[in-house]
Amino acid sequence: MDLKLKDKVVVVTGAAGIKGSIGETIVQALANEGAIPVIVDRNARGFEYAEALQQKGINSIFVQTDLSKVDQIEAAAKVINDTYGKVDVLINNVGVNDGAGLDSSMEEFINSIRLNMVSFFAMTKYLLPLLKNSKGNILNIASKVALTGQGGTSGYAAAKGGVLGLTREWAVDLIKYGIRSNAIVIAESWTPAYKNWIDTLENGEEKLKSIVKKIPLENRMTTPEEVANQCLFTISEVSSHTTGQFITVDGGYVHLDRALLTE
Ligand SMILES: NC(=O)c1ccc[n+]([C@@H]2O[C@H](COP(=O)([O-])OP(=O)(O)OC[C@H]3O[C@@H](n4cnc5c(N)ncnc54)[C@H](O)[C@@H]3O)[C@@H](O)[C@H]2O)c1
């Protein structure tokens, strides 16, 4: 199946994580399809990623940006416009489950919302003229935490809930321009950030085993490649009549019958 992503300018936020993170995996998958990935992140690793792609003959840039700062997001949108003059797809992927809970300060809570949700609004707002020109689409990366809660992470939970709300709001708002807006909901995907979290726990290995055996499909974590594949399918023209959807990529973890749980 030809996803027709060749030469599409696809902006991915939070895409300079360690190899194997969701954003980095999406960028590699885009490059394999001949798309033009625009890496937006604050980590200087993005320079290496863009350079490595350029060396393979793939058109790509890195726009170093602190996504918790709206003025930097506005400046990033300008750089993208000046470089390519078009954007076909925006993937809002940045997100940190930062544990800003009820015991945290107001500032920590607000900072969490700023990175995990306000950045989605700002990036979309500043790239909207380009998305309108290209009749492009928006994909937001959400989390099961918005649907199930997690405990101890009010900021992230509220932000990811807001991300789902914005996904549907923008699907309605932008329908007049033919712009689609969807969300990918992830539950348990084995990324470096996930491993870091497991490593902070006293009984990390046991916790991991107890999670994995509750994932109905094959009792295993979702791979970042499986998430990336679903992202590419959803942003592509092949999904041209899909909008306002929350697409869960989690091996049935959130929605399937609990009778499936293994002992
Ligand atoms: N891994 C999972 O199981 C899982 C589950 C649910 C949702 N998600 C979501 O998937 C997305 C990617 O997660 P991941 O596991 O790859 O995590 P990750 O930590 O590897 O990715 C986060 C990226 O955001 C960047 N970043 C952090 N703060 C930033 C800032 N202020 N400005 C710019 N960039 C910043 C980091 O450099 C990194 O590249 C996130 O939205 C996350 O909430 C992941």
Ligand as a Chemical Component Dictionary entry (heavy atoms), coordinates in Angstrom:
data_LIG
# 
_chem_comp.id                   LIG 
_chem_comp.type                 NON-POLYMER 
_chem_comp.pdbx_formal_charge   0 
_chem_comp.three_letter_code    LIG 
# 
loop_
_chem_comp_atom.comp_id 
_chem_comp_atom.atom_id 
_chem_comp_atom.alt_atom_id 
_chem_comp_atom.type_symbol 
_chem_comp_atom.charge 
_chem_comp_atom.model_Cartn_x 
_chem_comp_atom.model_Cartn_y 
_chem_comp_atom.model_Cartn_z 
_chem_comp_atom.pdbx_ordinal 
LIG N1  N1  N 0  6.065  5.190  26.288 1  
LIG C1  C1  C 0  4.826  4.992  26.675 2  
LIG O1  O1  O 0  4.464  3.919  27.156 3  
LIG C2  C2  C 0  3.810  6.097  26.531 4  
LIG C3  C3  C 0  2.542  5.878  27.067 5  
LIG C4  C4  C 0  1.582  6.862  26.898 6  
LIG C5  C5  C 0  1.885  8.028  26.212 7  
LIG N2  N2  N 1  3.145  8.218  25.725 8  
LIG C6  C6  C 0  3.414  9.497  25.057 9  
LIG O2  O2  O 0  4.244  9.326  23.918 10 
LIG C7  C7  C 0  5.016  10.494 23.712 11 
LIG C8  C8  C 0  6.504  10.137 23.599 12 
LIG O3  O3  O 0  6.909  9.430  24.744 13 
LIG P1  P1  P 0  8.317  8.683  24.890 14 
LIG O4  O4  O 0  8.076  7.505  25.733 15 
LIG O5  O5  O -1 8.948  8.507  23.563 16 
LIG O6  O6  O 0  9.109  9.739  25.780 17 
LIG P2  P2  P 0  10.485 10.582 25.585 18 
LIG O7  O7  O 0  10.803 11.141 26.938 19 
LIG O8  O8  O 0  11.516 9.758  24.923 20 
LIG O9  O9  O 0  10.056 11.718 24.604 21 
LIG C9  C9  C 0  9.825  13.012 24.997 22 
LIG C10 C10 C 0  10.581 13.954 24.092 23 
LIG O10 O10 O 0  10.220 15.280 24.455 24 
LIG C11 C11 C 0  11.381 16.079 24.544 25 
LIG N3  N3  N 0  11.146 17.181 25.486 26 
LIG C12 C12 C 0  10.920 17.093 26.825 27 
LIG N4  N4  N 0  10.749 18.328 27.333 28 
LIG C13 C13 C 0  10.855 19.204 26.295 29 
LIG C14 C14 C 0  10.777 20.615 26.172 30 
LIG N5  N5  N 0  10.552 21.410 27.229 31 
LIG N6  N6  N 0  10.936 21.161 24.954 32 
LIG C15 C15 C 0  11.177 20.390 23.871 33 
LIG N7  N7  N 0  11.262 19.060 23.916 34 
LIG C16 C16 C 0  11.102 18.468 25.115 35 
LIG C17 C17 C 0  12.490 15.152 24.990 36 
LIG O11 O11 O 0  13.756 15.674 24.623 37 
LIG C18 C18 C 0  12.108 13.873 24.223 38 
LIG O12 O12 O 0  12.688 13.884 22.943 39 
LIG C19 C19 C 0  4.698  11.429 24.884 40 
LIG O13 O13 O 0  3.674  12.336 24.512 41 
LIG C20 C20 C 0  4.166  10.478 25.937 42 
LIG O14 O14 O 0  3.314  11.111 26.855 43 
LIG C21 C21 C 0  4.121  7.282  25.876 44 
# 
loop_
_chem_comp_bond.comp_id 
_chem_comp_bond.atom_id_1 
_chem_comp_bond.atom_id_2 
_chem_comp_bond.value_order 
_chem_comp_bond.pdbx_ordinal 
LIG N1  C1  SING 1  
LIG C1  O1  DOUB 2  
LIG C1  C2  SING 3  
LIG C2  C3  SING 4  
LIG C2  C21 DOUB 5  
LIG C3  C4  DOUB 6  
LIG C4  C5  SING 7  
LIG C5  N2  DOUB 8  
LIG N2  C6  SING 9  
LIG N2  C21 SING 10 
LIG C6  O2  SING 11 
LIG C6  C20 SING 12 
LIG O2  C7  SING 13 
LIG C7  C8  SING 14 
LIG C7  C19 SING 15 
LIG C8  O3  SING 16 
LIG O3  P1  SING 17 
LIG P1  O4  DOUB 18 
LIG P1  O5  SING 19 
LIG P1  O6  SING 20 
LIG O6  P2  SING 21 
LIG P2  O7  DOUB 22 
LIG P2  O8  SING 23 
LIG P2  O9  SING 24 
LIG O9  C9  SING 25 
LIG C9  C10 SING 26 
LIG C10 O10 SING 27 
LIG C10 C18 SING 28 
LIG O10 C11 SING 29 
LIG C11 N3  SING 30 
LIG C11 C17 SING 31 
LIG N3  C12 SING 32 
LIG N3  C16 SING 33 
LIG C12 N4  DOUB 34 
LIG N4  C13 SING 35 
LIG C13 C14 SING 36 
LIG C13 C16 DOUB 37 
LIG C14 N5  SING 38 
LIG C14 N6  DOUB 39 
LIG N6  C15 SING 40 
LIG C15 N7  DOUB 41 
LIG N7  C16 SING 42 
LIG C17 O11 SING 43 
LIG C17 C18 SING 44 
LIG C18 O12 SING 45 
LIG C19 O13 SING 46 
LIG C19 C20 SING 47 
LIG C20 O14 SING 48 
# 
